[in-house]
Amino acid sequence: MAYCFPVAGDSQGRTALPRTTEPPAEPSLVASAQTEVSDLFDASYWQRICPQLHVRSPDEHTTEQLAPRAFPTAQIEAWREKMVEEGFFQVPPVDWSVSMRDLALGVVQLVQHGYTPSYIVVFDELWQLVHQLSDLVKAVTGNACIMDFFAWHISPHTTTDAGWGPHRDRPNSNPLTSFRPDGTPLYNTVWVPFTNATPDNSCLYVVPAPFDPGYATNDLYNGSQPLERIFHGNPDAYQDIRALPAAAGSVISFTHRLLHWGSRASPYSLDEPRIAMAFAAADDSFEPPQFDRSYLPMPPLAMRVALVSAQSILHAHQEPLRIKHERFLYKTFQAQSRRFNPAYAKKVDLMHQHLEANELANPSEQPEGSSVEEDSDDSSVLDVLS
């Protein structure tokens, strides 16, 4: 019989998060009941789902709420050295102006209403956190947020929940041209847990750069894949895998070439679900932002909703969509697409067309209302989108 985390609270005395399977307080707010794009552009709709979070106008935010956090120069240099040498660095929990607990609860509430965890980008607190991280990311890596987000809710109450399998965030990048002369990457991911991430509820695991022969060279070598190059015929190499447990409010950042994954949660865990979000940062010469940074730090609500709608379409291979819902997401993005980078809008268009083509090609397998996802054998569209 599987254990679960205590329902009364956790080891730090906080009230336990509700289960995502608990019914929402207002069933009329669930995602499947929404038919008008304009309703999603209404702040009051989202605040009814997550009343502890906010969707305010930019002039309602104080300087303290938006001020980036400062770190000692020596610490910045140490993190930069670790990023260059090992491909990642970690920052202990920081006194952010936003509550990790409120964000974690927000993810649960969104999932209860039929939304993916990534819809947390609708709320001000997420953008405050990203802005407060901006100086740190720029100082260590030289990069800036490109508005590419994803969030997770990994529950230890099942035997199936897990993070993504082993991968590089930009596997098709050329290692010889995607780092600066000083070794800093032109692209990095910033990962922030809203709850404690442990080996039991799915923390990150990485292969540090010095132990990964494909990190600084092409991955394919005599037909082998990255994991084969590292571990085949070398069982001692498994000792080089590094677990990265992380407390809520801490930061893990890694380069586009670091091989990493999220473990499978244990159904015997006493830990809470692992709830986390990540965003990408890059040099504009490597990958431009999805929309102009002049909209930061607080983009208009309609742009946030359009962004997460587009991200849902682009990540259909990770989180399959109902074809009817995919069309509504595309309609939502189209309402704001003029504000986005034309290249990004084209990627969304291509993925939408790809999903529609799959629906038309396989109507018996994908009737109206069924799930659609990328065909793993059709690499042409994936090459364009990566």
Backbone torsions as a table, in degrees:
resi	resn	phi	psi	omega
1	MET	NA	130.4	-177.1
2	ALA	-77.3	144.8	174.1
3	TYR	-85.8	168.9	172.0
4	CYS	-144.9	164.3	-178.7
5	PHE	-69.5	152.8	-175.6
6	PRO	-57.8	140.0	-177.5
7	VAL	-79.9	-20.1	-177.0
8	ALA	-81.5	-27.7	-178.9
9	GLY	168.7	178.9	179.9
10	ASP	-105.4	-174.0	-174.9
11	SER	-66.9	-15.3	179.8
12	GLN	-99.9	11.3	175.6
13	GLY	81.8	8.4	179.5
14	ARG	-84.7	150.4	176.2
15	THR	-63.4	134.9	-177.9
16	ALA	-64.4	146.7	175.9
17	LEU	-70.3	143.7	175.7
18	PRO	-68.6	161.0	175.4
19	ARG	-75.1	145.9	177.0
20	THR	-68.5	-17.7	179.5
21	THR	-82.4	-9.3	176.6
22	GLU	-69.1	138.5	-177.2
23	PRO	-66.6	146.9	178.0
24	PRO	-68.1	153.9	-179.4
25	ALA	-65.1	-34.1	-179.9
26	GLU	-122.8	93.3	-177.9
27	PRO	-57.1	-25.0	-179.5
28	SER	-66.8	-13.0	-178.1
29	LEU	-91.0	-5.4	-175.3
30	VAL	-62.2	152.3	-174.4
31	ALA	-56.8	-41.6	-175.2
32	SER	-66.8	-16.2	-179.5
33	ALA	-89.8	-5.9	-176.7
34	GLN	-90.3	127.6	-177.5
35	THR	-124.1	-11.3	-178.0
36	GLU	-113.8	125.0	179.0
37	VAL	-59.3	-37.9	-177.6
38	SER	-59.7	-30.4	179.0
39	ASP	-65.8	-33.5	179.7
40	LEU	-74.5	-16.7	178.4
41	PHE	-93.0	10.3	-179.6
42	ASP	-102.2	117.8	-176.8
43	ALA	-58.5	-34.9	-176.3
44	SER	-63.7	-29.7	178.1
45	TYR	-61.9	-48.1	-177.0
46	TRP	-71.0	-34.5	-179.6
47	GLN	-71.4	-23.8	173.6
48	ARG	-71.5	-29.5	177.6
49	ILE	-76.4	-43.6	-178.0
50	CYS	-126.1	78.6	-173.6
51	PRO	-65.8	-19.2	179.7
52	GLN	-82.8	-9.5	178.6
53	LEU	-106.4	175.4	-170.5
54	HIS	-134.2	152.0	168.6
55	VAL	-135.1	91.9	-174.2
56	ARG	-114.5	167.6	174.4
57	SER	-75.5	153.0	-175.4
58	PRO	-55.5	-34.2	-176.1
59	ASP	-75.7	-2.8	178.0
60	GLU	-89.8	-1.9	-177.7
61	HIS	-96.0	136.9	-179.6
62	THR	-82.9	163.9	177.8
63	THR	-60.0	-40.1	-179.4
64	GLU	-64.8	-37.8	-179.9
65	GLN	-64.1	-30.7	-174.0
66	LEU	-105.1	-10.5	-173.8
67	ALA	-63.6	124.0	174.8
68	PRO	-60.7	145.9	-179.6
69	ARG	-79.6	139.3	-178.7
70	ALA	-100.1	147.3	179.5
71	PHE	-133.7	150.0	179.6
72	PRO	-58.4	143.9	-178.9
73	THR	-57.1	-41.1	-179.2
74	ALA	-62.3	-37.1	179.3
75	GLN	-70.2	-40.0	176.6
76	ILE	-58.9	-44.1	-179.2
77	GLU	-65.9	-37.0	178.7
78	ALA	-66.4	-41.7	178.4
79	TRP	-66.3	-38.5	178.6
80	ARG	-64.4	-41.2	178.9
81	GLU	-62.4	-41.3	179.4
82	LYS	-67.0	-39.6	177.0
83	MET	-60.7	-44.2	-178.9
84	VAL	-67.5	-43.4	-173.4
85	GLU	-81.9	-40.2	-174.7
86	GLU	-111.9	-11.9	177.1
87	GLY	93.1	1.8	-179.5
88	PHE	-161.3	165.4	170.6
89	PHE	-149.8	160.0	-179.9
90	GLN	-124.9	143.9	177.4
91	VAL	-120.4	128.5	179.1
92	PRO	-66.1	169.1	-178.7
93	PRO	-51.7	139.0	-176.2
94	VAL	-116.9	151.9	178.4
95	ASP	-80.4	74.2	178.5
96	TRP	-71.0	161.3	178.8
97	SER	-83.0	-2.0	178.4
98	VAL	-113.8	154.6	-178.6
99	SER	-90.1	120.7	175.5
100	MET	-61.8	-34.1	-178.8
101	ARG	-66.1	-41.3	178.4
102	ASP	-64.4	-39.3	178.6
103	LEU	-66.6	-42.7	178.3
104	ALA	-60.7	-45.5	177.9
105	LEU	-62.1	-37.8	178.1
106	GLY	-59.7	-41.6	178.0
107	VAL	-62.1	-44.5	178.3
108	VAL	-59.6	-46.8	-178.8
109	GLN	-62.0	-39.8	178.2
110	LEU	-63.0	-44.7	179.7
111	VAL	-64.3	-38.4	176.6
112	GLN	-59.1	-29.2	-178.6
113	HIS	-95.2	10.8	174.7
114	GLY	88.3	9.4	177.1
115	TYR	-97.6	155.4	175.2
116	THR	-76.8	158.2	178.6
117	PRO	-55.3	-27.7	-176.5
118	SER	-64.9	-14.9	177.7
119	TYR	-67.7	-2.5	174.8
120	ILE	-61.8	-19.4	179.0
121	VAL	-67.9	-10.2	177.1
122	VAL	-66.6	-26.1	-168.5
123	PHE	-97.3	149.7	-178.1
124	ASP	-56.5	-40.2	-173.4
125	GLU	-58.6	-35.4	178.5
126	LEU	-65.0	-43.7	-178.7
127	TRP	-70.3	-33.9	173.8
128	GLN	-60.1	-45.6	-179.5
129	LEU	-61.6	-45.2	179.4
130	VAL	-61.3	-42.8	-179.6
131	HIS	-66.0	-38.7	179.3
132	GLN	-67.8	-21.8	177.3
133	LEU	-86.5	-12.5	-168.1
134	SER	-60.0	-44.4	-178.8
135	ASP	-66.6	-38.6	177.9
136	LEU	-62.1	-48.0	-178.8
137	VAL	-61.7	-43.9	-179.2
138	LYS	-65.2	-41.5	-176.6
139	ALA	-68.1	-38.1	-176.5
140	VAL	-82.9	-42.5	-171.5
141	THR	-110.3	-20.5	-174.5
142	GLY	84.1	4.7	-174.3
143	ASN	-108.3	168.1	179.1
144	ALA	-134.5	154.7	-177.3
145	CYS	-57.4	134.8	178.6
146	ILE	-109.5	11.8	176.5
147	MET	64.4	38.0	172.9
148	ASP	-110.3	107.1	-171.6
149	PHE	-118.6	155.2	168.0
150	PHE	-154.4	148.6	178.2
151	ALA	-136.4	156.8	-175.3
152	TRP	-132.1	150.7	166.6
153	HIS	-132.0	103.6	-178.1
154	ILE	-107.2	113.6	-174.8
155	SER	-97.2	132.7	174.9
156	PRO	-79.7	5.0	-178.6
157	HIS	-86.5	0.1	-179.9
158	THR	-126.2	169.6	174.8
159	THR	-101.2	6.2	-175.1
160	THR	-113.6	-24.8	-175.3
161	ASP	-67.5	132.3	179.2
162	ALA	-157.2	161.1	171.4
163	GLY	-74.9	-173.9	178.3
164	TRP	-69.8	150.5	178.3
165	GLY	-70.1	175.6	-177.7
166	PRO	-56.1	130.1	-179.0
167	HIS	-164.0	165.8	166.8
168	ARG	-107.4	146.4	-176.1
169	ASP	-71.7	-28.4	174.2
170	ARG	-133.1	75.8	-173.5
171	PRO	-66.7	-24.1	-178.3
172	ASN	-88.6	1.4	-179.7
173	SER	-73.6	148.9	177.4
174	ASN	-84.4	115.9	-178.5
175	PRO	-60.5	-23.4	-177.3
176	LEU	-78.0	-20.1	-176.4
177	THR	-121.4	0.1	-177.0
178	SER	-106.0	15.1	171.2
179	PHE	-126.3	149.1	175.8
180	ARG	-77.6	165.3	178.6
181	PRO	-55.9	-28.3	179.5
182	ASP	-84.1	1.5	176.8
183	GLY	94.5	-8.7	178.4
184	THR	-73.5	146.6	-176.3
185	PRO	-80.3	153.2	174.3
186	LEU	-83.4	-4.3	179.0
187	TYR	-150.1	136.7	174.9
188	ASN	-147.9	157.7	177.5
189	THR	-107.2	140.6	177.7
190	VAL	-115.9	119.4	-172.3
191	TRP	-117.9	125.0	-176.4
192	VAL	-127.8	118.0	175.9
193	PRO	-82.3	136.1	174.8
194	PHE	-88.5	-22.3	171.1
195	THR	-124.0	165.6	179.0
196	ASN	-61.7	132.1	176.7
197	ALA	-103.0	121.9	-175.3
198	THR	-128.4	167.7	174.6
199	PRO	-59.5	-26.5	-179.0
200	ASP	-79.5	-32.1	-178.1
201	ASN	-109.5	11.5	174.2
202	SER	95.2	84.4	170.4
203	CYS	-95.6	175.5	177.3
204	LEU	-79.9	147.9	170.9
205	TYR	-126.2	143.4	-178.3
206	VAL	-137.9	159.0	166.8
207	VAL	-108.0	107.1	-178.2
208	PRO	-55.5	147.6	-173.6
209	ALA	-50.2	-42.4	-177.1
210	PRO	-62.3	-19.8	-176.8
211	PHE	-103.6	9.8	-177.0
212	ASP	-121.0	100.9	-176.5
213	PRO	-64.2	-19.3	179.1
214	GLY	-89.3	-5.7	-175.7
215	TYR	-60.7	-47.0	-175.4
216	ALA	-105.3	7.6	178.3
217	THR	-133.1	-178.6	176.2
218	ASN	-66.3	142.9	-177.8
219	ASP	-67.3	-42.8	-178.0
220	LEU	-75.8	125.8	-179.5
221	TYR	-140.6	109.4	-176.0
222	ASN	54.0	36.8	176.5
223	GLY	81.8	0.2	-177.3
224	SER	-86.3	157.7	176.5
225	GLN	-96.5	166.0	-176.2
226	PRO	-52.8	-47.3	-177.8
227	LEU	-65.8	-35.6	178.5
228	GLU	-64.5	-41.4	-179.7
229	ARG	-61.8	-34.7	-177.1
230	ILE	-79.9	-46.4	-166.0
231	PHE	-107.0	-22.6	-175.0
232	HIS	-63.2	122.1	178.9
233	GLY	73.1	9.2	-177.5
234	ASN	-139.1	71.7	-176.7
235	PRO	-60.3	-25.6	177.9
236	ASP	-64.5	-20.6	-178.5
237	ALA	-65.3	-22.2	177.8
238	TYR	-62.7	-22.4	178.4
239	GLN	-71.1	-14.2	-179.6
240	ASP	-84.7	-10.5	176.9
241	ILE	-64.9	133.9	-177.3
242	ARG	-114.3	119.7	172.9
243	ALA	-81.4	140.5	-178.0
244	LEU	-123.5	68.5	173.0
245	PRO	-60.1	145.3	-173.3
246	ALA	-145.5	134.4	178.1
247	ALA	-78.0	153.8	176.9
248	ALA	-55.2	133.2	179.3
249	GLY	87.2	-1.1	174.1
250	SER	-86.0	-179.9	-176.0
251	VAL	-137.4	135.9	168.2
252	ILE	-123.2	128.8	177.0
253	SER	-128.1	141.9	-176.9
254	PHE	-147.2	160.1	-176.9
255	THR	-78.2	167.2	179.1
256	HIS	-66.3	-15.7	-177.3
257	ARG	-100.1	-8.0	-177.5
258	LEU	-70.2	127.8	175.5
259	LEU	-78.2	121.3	-174.5
260	HIS	-149.3	164.7	178.2
261	TRP	-163.3	166.6	173.8
262	GLY	-107.2	135.9	-177.1
263	SER	-75.4	169.3	174.5
264	ARG	-83.4	135.8	-180.0
265	ALA	-70.9	146.9	178.8
266	SER	-89.8	130.6	177.2
267	PRO	-69.4	-8.8	178.6
268	TYR	-97.2	3.2	-176.7
269	SER	-68.9	142.9	170.6
270	LEU	-93.9	1.9	-178.7
271	ASP	-79.9	158.0	171.5
272	GLU	-68.5	169.2	171.4
273	PRO	-58.1	149.2	174.3
274	ARG	-86.6	113.7	179.8
275	ILE	-117.6	124.8	-174.2
276	ALA	-152.2	162.9	172.8
277	MET	-135.2	157.2	176.5
278	ALA	-138.7	149.9	171.6
279	PHE	-137.0	156.2	-178.7
280	ALA	-97.7	145.7	173.5
281	ALA	-128.2	146.1	-176.5
282	ALA	-156.3	161.4	167.0
283	ASP	-76.7	136.7	-176.6
284	ASP	-59.6	-26.3	179.2
285	SER	-70.4	-22.5	-179.6
286	PHE	-92.8	-46.0	179.1
287	GLU	-156.5	114.2	-176.8
288	PRO	-73.6	162.5	178.5
289	PRO	-68.6	156.9	-179.3
290	GLN	-66.4	-31.0	171.6
291	PHE	-145.3	165.8	-173.5
292	ASP	-62.2	138.0	-177.7
293	ARG	-70.6	-5.7	175.2
294	SER	-64.4	-18.5	177.1
295	TYR	-78.6	-12.9	-179.9
296	LEU	-82.2	158.2	8.1
297	PRO	-86.1	-10.1	-176.0
298	MET	-125.0	88.1	178.8
299	PRO	-63.7	154.4	176.6
300	PRO	-59.1	150.4	-177.5
301	LEU	-55.1	-43.3	-177.4
302	ALA	-59.1	-36.6	178.5
303	MET	-69.7	-36.8	178.7
304	ARG	-63.3	-45.3	-179.0
305	VAL	-66.5	-40.3	178.1
306	ALA	-64.0	-39.0	180.0
307	LEU	-62.6	-49.7	-177.9
308	VAL	-69.1	-28.6	174.7
309	SER	-64.8	-44.8	178.3
310	ALA	-64.9	-42.2	179.7
311	GLN	-62.3	-36.8	178.5
312	SER	-63.1	-39.0	177.8
313	ILE	-67.0	-45.6	-177.4
314	LEU	-68.5	-25.0	-179.8
315	HIS	-102.2	26.3	-178.7
316	ALA	-61.6	-22.0	177.8
317	HIS	-73.8	-25.1	175.9
318	GLN	-88.6	-37.3	-177.1
319	GLU	-132.2	89.1	-176.5
320	PRO	-53.7	144.9	-176.4
321	LEU	-112.2	150.4	166.2
322	ARG	-72.1	137.3	-175.1
323	ILE	-59.4	-38.1	178.6
324	LYS	-64.9	-40.0	179.7
325	HIS	-70.1	-36.9	178.4
326	GLU	-60.6	-39.9	179.4
327	ARG	-65.9	-37.0	177.3
328	PHE	-68.2	-39.0	176.5
329	LEU	-61.4	-42.6	-179.2
330	TYR	-64.9	-41.5	176.5
331	LYS	-60.4	-40.0	179.5
332	THR	-64.6	-44.4	178.5
333	PHE	-64.4	-42.3	-177.8
334	GLN	-59.3	-29.2	-179.8
335	ALA	-64.9	-20.9	-178.8
336	GLN	-125.5	6.5	-170.7
337	SER	-60.3	-26.8	-179.3
338	ARG	-63.3	-21.1	-179.0
339	ARG	-87.2	-5.7	-175.3
340	PHE	-100.2	159.8	175.2
341	ASN	-55.3	127.3	-177.7
342	PRO	-55.5	-35.5	179.5
343	ALA	-66.6	-37.8	178.0
344	TYR	-67.9	-44.1	178.8
345	ALA	-59.7	-35.9	178.4
346	LYS	-66.9	-39.0	177.3
347	LYS	-59.9	-42.5	179.2
348	VAL	-64.6	-42.8	178.2
349	ASP	-59.2	-45.1	-178.7
350	LEU	-62.6	-42.5	-179.9
351	MET	-67.7	-40.5	176.9
352	HIS	-59.0	-45.8	179.1
353	GLN	-62.9	-37.8	179.1
354	HIS	-64.6	-45.4	179.3
355	LEU	-66.4	-38.3	177.0
356	GLU	-65.4	-39.3	179.1
357	ALA	-64.3	-39.4	176.5
358	ASN	-62.3	-39.2	179.6
359	GLU	-64.9	-42.8	-178.7
360	LEU	-70.8	-34.1	-177.6
361	ALA	-75.7	-25.3	-175.8
362	ASN	-130.9	56.1	-175.8
363	PRO	-62.9	-32.0	-179.8
364	SER	-73.1	-29.7	179.6
365	GLU	-85.1	-25.9	-177.3
366	GLN	-129.6	69.0	177.5
367	PRO	-64.0	165.3	179.4
368	GLU	-50.9	128.0	-179.5
369	GLY	94.4	-6.5	-179.8
370	SER	-85.1	173.8	-178.1
371	SER	-80.0	145.7	172.8
372	VAL	-126.8	143.8	175.8
373	GLU	-151.7	169.4	-178.6
374	GLU	-64.8	140.7	172.6
375	ASP	-76.2	116.0	-174.6
376	SER	-64.4	-19.2	-179.9
377	ASP	-87.1	-11.0	-178.2
378	ASP	-96.4	92.0	-174.5
379	SER	-84.0	-14.5	-173.6
380	SER	-61.8	-48.1	-179.5
381	VAL	-70.1	-34.2	179.6
382	LEU	-65.1	-36.3	178.1
383	ASP	-63.0	-39.5	-179.8
384	VAL	-67.7	-38.4	-172.6
385	LEU	-82.3	-20.4	-176.0
386	SER	-81.3	NA	NA
